[in-house]
């Protein structure tokens, strides 16, 4: 696979939403001041929720393990602050559901300083030990999906990773947190790449970055001169360029079959934030207890890129940014294409939170749903060549098994079909509900 030659091919379908990145693209990353209360859901990653190892009333230190993995497809959870466990009980999360969570009250007199404990033995770790370390550190994909990273690095017998692909596309409108990481911490990112590449035995590493981030491309090219066999692939600005299979198609010119994973082609894809977190863990011994998010949108008084402790209530983040403007109508966690409208500002920032966006009534499309006119625009938008219109109709009729037969589970819920629909049909939401019904049905039959 030749990444340089394949870039020109890109990927078929997709959409071109307005970028809206100007508000924060040049704003340096700031640290949000520590607050008083943190809520940490036990299931803030894909897979099995973590299991508490602390009790109400117990004193905890910043970076201390508070919940262990509940299984292999699970990740550890650590305290973002020094303080006291107030409660372990169900709390509201971003999708509106109640989930068991650990609430920690910060010690107002603590410095919240994390004593650096570099892992000087990282070179001596076997691949199995390396994978165990990542699970213990609670590291998950920071591009939004929050898939446990150690699972992605676990290879079936007879397979190995030949190419590490780093996702710096950040194709969602408004979000600039990955861009700022690449601009401000290029050496740390490259250290993370080097650590993973060495442990996986990969031959090459390539960073895919959309061309609307020229500063990130220039900074990384300048820093990368000392790093052997790490390339940069400038990509066309197109959504969803950052989806794993789209990124592989754009850079290598090959399709990942519907029933296969990138590792079946000898490729593993990681977000730039994930690799930076891996470097921070081995350089300083810091588990995943904070992350960079973008706070933006027409309803935000002072947009920003912030380092935020996991578990911080969204309300406190917005208060730091000057609060919401009076006409604000909706607050979304994540990007506008795949993010979730929040049921409350008291829900916490979790590991998969890439942004907090506030929208006024004027900035939200006034869409009245009309009947489907069979125009086919959703088919042309879908990067996975599905028929969103048909899947949406089947979902409304409750014909969920028919949805499965029409490959609904291959939908990544990118939102391209909804954006392109002239009739204002919420196709992505309909398909998401149908997929949820299918998953619940499968779980109930086990």
Number of C-alpha atoms within 10 A of each C-alpha: 10 9 18 15 11 17 21 15 14 20 23 15 17 24 21 15 17 9 14 16 16 12 17 23 20 15 16 14 18 12 12 17 12 17 16 14 20 27 29 30 29 26 20 25 25 16 17 16 23 25 20 19 10 17 14 14 13 12 16 22 20 21 23 16 20 22 22 21 20 17 12 13 19 29 33 26 34 24 30 30 29 23 24 20 23 19 17 19 13 15 19 18 24 22 14 14 10 13 17 20 24 26 22 27 20 25 18 12 8 12 11 17 11 15 11 13 12 15 14 11 8 15 11 10 13 12 16 12 12 20 20 15 19 24 24 21 25 26 28 33 24 26 23 19 15 20 21 23 23 24 17 18 21 16 14 9 6 5 12 19 21 18 21 24 27 27 26 29 29 27 23 24 17 25 30 29 28 25 26 24 21 25 20 16 14 21 18 19 24 24 19 24 26 19 18 21 20 14 18 21 14 18 13 17 24 20 24 28 27 22 16 18 21 14 16 22 22 14 16 22 15 11 12 17 11 10 13 10 11 20 20 20 22 21 21 18 20 20 25 28 29 24 19 20 21 23 27 28 21 25 26 19 21 17 16 17 11 11 7 10 15 17 20 16 18 15 18 23 24 22 23 29 26 24 27 23 27 28 24 21 22 23 18 16 19 24 27 26 23 22 23 25 26 29 28 28 27 21 22 24 19 19 22 26 26 23 17 24 25 25 25 24 23 20 17 19 23 22 13 14 18 12 15 21 15 10 12 18 15 16 24 21 27 24 22 21 20 17 22 16 18 18 16 16 15 17 24 27 30 29 28 22 25 26 26 28 25 25 21 18 13 11 14 12 8 9 11 9 12 11 9 14 11 11 12 15 19 26 21 20 26 25 24 18 16 19 20 27 26 17 25 23 16 20 24 13 10 14 13 22 17 14 21 16 9 16 16 25 18 14 20 16 20 19 24 27 28 24 20 22 24 18 16 18 21 17 24 24 15 20 27 18 16 26 22 13 16 18 12 11 13 10 9 8 6 5
